[in-house]
Amino acid sequence: MAVNIDTVYQRVLAIANKEQRGYVTPQEFNLFANQAQMEIFEQYFYDLNQAERTPSNFSQYNDPVKILLEKIQPFERRHEAVEVTSRYNHYLPADLYRLGEVMWYGNGGTVPFTSIIEEVTEKVLIDMQNSPLARHHGLQRPVFVRREQFTADKQLISIYPHSGDPAEQVALYFTQEGDTSTDTTPDLDTGGNLAFVKVGQKVTGTGIPADTTVTAINNTTGAMTISNAATSGLAVTFTFYSSDIKCNYIRRPVDVVWGYEEIAASDGQSGGTALYNSATSTNFEFHASEENELVLQILKIIGINTQDPAVMQYSSGELQQKQEQEKL
């Protein structure tokens, strides 16, 4: 299904020479090809949005939505793990282009996802944390926010609350310091600390003896110790999201490369010939039907770059004709 990069390069060279452009160097072509690739790829999503507004024709082969989804499908990734570096730092995949759903899986990822983690803005998160009615409630309504921080081209997200599998938790209810809900875990603040939970606070819950209080909190490990008159201390460790977080997303197309070996001129002068080398080349990952679109988009960029009216006129005319045909 891939589009051979050498085929595109040779077509671009042939048309550019016909239009008096001259030789397109491999370095130029690789730059222009990757620019054209991303323009075409981004346009898929706008075209899909437009196509979904019109009634389906239920055709097997020429339904616009089906055609676009077929082109996008090779770039779709499902149920990919989200990398965890700390209790509240989670990195999205490095090749992410458009993020779909983020999901939490129970029991170490061995069962279908338990919750879809909703994306919210920082302002909405603050409002939720400050409102008893809007607050995220344990694993029943987890949310995440995107951060500006990137590491190795991976974007950071933070998930709230930072709780793990319910089977690994103790059902605790906090009777003072502002938390009167029946959450199965204490809420966490924006720094990942146990919010509303303080040393000396009374705790109730299934199997928890009367007059139990919080005696120690470790916000670094997520551990809390509770004690009563009959016990010396019960360590309660809260597990946090780890490999159980997965996401669906659209990845970026890989950068294409027209690889070559330079053959010296026979007369010993400078200006040798670039000979195609498939071993060092990377083809377009696009559907085979995009070959003509790639040629025209690259020619358009060449024309703009060189301000060559002949090339610009040819590519623009062909692209316009193609777009009109697709709308019929």
C-alpha positions in Angstrom: 0.0 0.0 0.0 3.0 2.3 0.4 4.0 4.9 -2.2 7.5 4.3 -3.6 9.5 7.4 -3.0 11.7 6.9 -6.1 8.6 6.8 -8.3 7.4 10.1 -6.9 10.9 11.6 -7.3 11.3 10.6 -10.9 7.8 11.9 -11.7 8.6 15.2 -10.0 11.9 15.5 -11.9 10.2 14.7 -15.2 7.5 17.3 -14.8 9.8 20.0 -13.3 12.1 19.6 -16.3 9.2 19.8 -18.7 8.2 23.1 -17.0 11.8 24.5 -17.3 12.5 24.1 -13.6 15.6 22.1 -14.0 17.1 19.6 -11.6 15.7 19.1 -8.1 18.4 18.0 -5.8 17.8 15.0 -3.4 18.2 17.4 -0.4 15.6 19.7 -1.8 13.3 16.8 -2.7 13.5 15.3 0.8 12.6 18.6 2.4 9.7 19.3 0.0 8.4 15.7 0.2 8.1 15.8 4.0 6.4 19.1 3.9 3.9 17.9 1.3 3.3 14.7 3.3 2.3 16.6 6.4 0.1 19.0 4.4 -1.8 16.0 2.9 -1.9 14.2 6.3 -3.4 17.2 8.1 -6.0 17.7 5.4 -7.4 14.2 6.1 -8.9 15.3 9.3 -10.6 18.4 7.9 -11.9 16.4 5.0 -13.2 13.8 7.4 -15.0 16.4 9.4 -16.6 17.7 6.2 -17.5 14.3 4.9 -19.2 13.3 8.1 -21.6 16.2 7.8 -23.1 14.8 4.6 -25.3 11.7 4.5 -23.5 8.5 3.7 -24.1 6.9 0.3 -23.6 3.4 1.8 -21.4 2.5 -1.2 -18.9 -0.3 -0.8 -16.1 1.6 -2.5 -16.8 5.3 -2.9 -18.2 6.5 0.4 -16.1 9.5 1.3 -15.9 8.7 5.0 -14.8 5.1 4.4 -12.2 6.3 1.9 -10.7 8.7 4.4 -10.8 6.3 7.3 -9.0 3.8 5.1 -6.2 6.3 4.5 -5.9 7.2 8.2 -6.2 3.6 9.5 -2.5 2.7 9.0 -1.5 5.5 11.4 -4.0 4.5 14.1 -2.6 3.0 17.3 -4.9 1.4 19.9 -4.4 0.5 23.6 -0.8 1.7 23.6 0.8 2.1 27.1 1.3 5.5 28.6 4.8 5.8 30.2 4.9 6.6 33.9 7.8 8.3 35.5 6.2 9.2 38.8 2.9 9.1 40.6 1.6 12.1 38.6 3.8 12.3 35.5 2.7 10.3 32.5 4.2 10.6 29.1 2.3 10.2 25.9 3.9 8.2 23.0 6.7 10.1 21.2 5.1 9.6 17.7 1.7 11.0 18.8 0.0 13.3 16.3 -3.6 13.3 17.5 -4.7 11.9 20.8 -7.9 9.8 21.1 -9.1 8.3 24.3 -7.0 7.7 27.4 -8.2 4.7 29.5 -7.5 3.1 32.8 -7.4 -0.7 32.8 -8.0 -2.7 36.0 -6.2 -5.8 37.3 -2.9 -4.9 35.6 -4.4 -4.4 32.2 -5.8 -8.0 31.9 -9.4 -6.8 31.7 -11.1 -4.3 29.4 -10.7 -0.7 30.5 -12.6 0.3 33.6 -12.7 4.1 33.0 -12.2 6.6 30.2 -10.1 9.4 31.6 -11.5 12.7 30.5 -9.3 15.5 29.3 -9.9 18.8 31.0 -8.2 22.2 31.1 -6.2 23.4 34.0 -9.0 25.9 34.9 -11.6 23.1 34.8 -9.4 21.0 37.0 -9.1 23.8 39.6 -12.8 24.3 39.5 -13.5 20.6 40.0 -11.1 20.4 43.0 -12.7 23.5 44.6 -16.3 22.3 44.1 -17.7 19.4 46.2 -20.3 18.8 43.5 -17.9 18.8 40.6 -14.9 17.1 42.2 -13.6 13.9 40.5 -14.7 11.0 42.6 -12.1 8.3 42.9 -11.8 6.1 39.8 -15.4 6.7 38.9 -14.5 10.0 37.2 -10.7 10.3 36.6 -9.5 13.3 34.5 -6.2 14.4 33.0 -4.6 17.7 31.9 -1.8 18.2 29.4 1.3 19.9 30.6 3.7 22.1 28.6 6.6 19.9 29.6 8.1 17.6 27.0 10.9 15.0 27.4 12.4 13.4 24.3 9.5 14.8 22.3 7.0 13.1 24.6 4.3 15.3 26.1 3.5 15.1 29.8 0.0 14.6 31.2 -1.1 14.5 34.8 -4.0 12.2 35.9 -6.3 13.0 38.9 -6.8 11.3 41.2 -3.6 9.2 41.3 -5.3 6.0 42.4 -4.8 2.5 41.3 -6.8 -0.7 41.2 -9.7 -0.6 43.7 -8.9 -4.2 44.8 -5.5 -2.9 46.1 -7.1 -0.1 48.2 -8.8 0.1 51.6 -12.2 1.8 51.6 -11.6 4.8 53.9 -13.9 7.7 54.7 -12.6 10.9 56.2 -14.8 12.6 58.7 -13.2 16.0 59.0 -11.0 18.6 57.4 -13.5 19.2 54.6 -13.8 15.8 53.0 -17.3 14.4 53.8 -17.8 12.4 50.6 -17.8 8.6 50.4 -14.7 8.3 48.2 -12.9 5.0 48.4 -9.6 6.9 48.3 -8.5 10.3 49.6 -8.4 13.0 47.0 -5.1 14.4 45.9 -4.1 18.0 45.3 -2.3 19.4 42.2 1.1 18.5 43.7 0.1 14.8 44.1 -0.3 15.1 47.9 -3.1 13.5 49.9 -5.6 16.4 50.0 -7.9 17.0 53.0 -6.1 14.2 55.0 -4.1 15.4 58.0 -2.4 13.7 61.0 -5.0 13.4 63.8 -7.9 13.1 61.4 -10.5 10.5 62.2 -11.0 7.7 59.7 -13.9 5.3 59.3 -14.5 2.5 56.9 -15.3 -1.2 56.4 -13.2 -3.2 58.9 -11.7 0.0 60.4 -12.1 0.0 64.3 -13.7 2.9 66.0 -11.6 5.9 67.1 -9.1 5.3 64.3 -7.0 8.3 63.3 -4.3 9.2 60.8 -0.9 9.1 62.5 1.5 9.6 59.6 1.4 10.6 55.9 4.1 10.1 53.3 3.2 12.1 50.2 6.3 10.8 48.4 5.4 7.2 48.5 1.7 7.6 48.8 1.6 5.7 52.1 -0.5 6.6 55.1 -0.5 5.1 58.6 -3.7 4.9 60.7 -3.9 3.8 64.3 -6.4 3.3 67.2 -6.2 2.4 70.8 -6.1 -1.3 70.0 -3.4 -1.3 67.4 0.0 0.2 67.1 -0.4 1.3 63.5 -1.8 0.0 60.2 0.1 1.0 57.1 -2.2 1.8 54.2 -0.4 2.2 50.9 -2.2 3.7 47.9 -1.1 2.4 44.6 -1.0 4.8 41.7 -1.6 4.6 37.9 1.1 2.7 36.2 1.1 0.5 33.1 -2.6 0.2 33.5 -3.0 3.5 31.6 -3.4 3.2 27.8 -4.4 5.4 25.0 -5.7 5.4 21.4 -4.0 7.9 19.1 -3.0 8.7 15.5 0.8 8.7 15.0 2.8 10.9 12.8 3.9 9.5 9.4 7.6 8.7 9.4 9.9 11.1 7.6 10.5 10.0 4.0 14.0 9.9 2.5 15.2 9.5 -1.0 18.5 7.8 -0.3 21.3 7.9 -2.9 24.9 7.3 -3.6 26.8 9.9 -5.5 28.6 8.7 -8.6 31.5 10.8 -9.7 31.5 12.4 -13.1 33.3 10.4 -15.8 35.5 13.4 -16.7 36.7 13.7 -13.1 35.0 17.1 -12.8 32.6 18.0 -10.0 28.9 17.5 -10.3 28.4 13.8 -10.2 25.1 11.9 -10.4 22.9 10.8 -7.5 22.1 7.1 -7.9 19.0 5.9 -6.0 19.7 3.6 -3.1 16.7 1.7 -1.8 18.5 0.4 1.2 18.9 4.0 2.7 15.5 5.2 1.5 12.2 5.4 3.3 8.9 5.3 1.3 5.7 7.2 1.9 3.4 5.3 4.2 0.4 6.7 2.4 -2.3 4.8 0.5 -1.3 4.0 -3.1 -4.0 6.4 -4.3 -2.1 9.4 -2.9 0.8 9.1 -5.3 -0.5 11.7 -7.7 -1.4 14.0 -4.8 2.1 13.8 -3.5 3.6 14.7 -6.9 1.4 17.7 -7.3 1.9 19.0 -3.7 5.7 18.7 -4.1 5.6 20.5 -7.4 3.5 23.2 -5.8 6.1 23.7 -3.0 8.9 23.7 -5.6 7.1 26.4 -7.6 6.6 28.5 -4.4 10.2 28.0 -3.3 11.6 29.1 -6.7 8.8 31.5 -7.6 8.5 29.6 -10.9 5.2 30.6 -12.5 5.1 27.6 -14.9 5.4 25.0 -12.1 3.0 26.8 -9.8 0.4 27.2 -12.6 0.7 23.5 -13.5 0.5 22.1 -10.0 -2.2 24.5 -8.9 -4.4 23.8 -11.9 -4.0 20.0 -11.4 -4.8 20.2 -7.7 -7.9 22.4 -8.3 -9.2 20.0 -11.0 -8.6 17.0 -8.6 -10.5 18.8 -5.8 -13.4 19.6 -8.0 -13.6 16.0 -9.1 -13.7 14.8 -5.5 -16.6 17.1 -4.7 -18.8 15.8 -7.6 
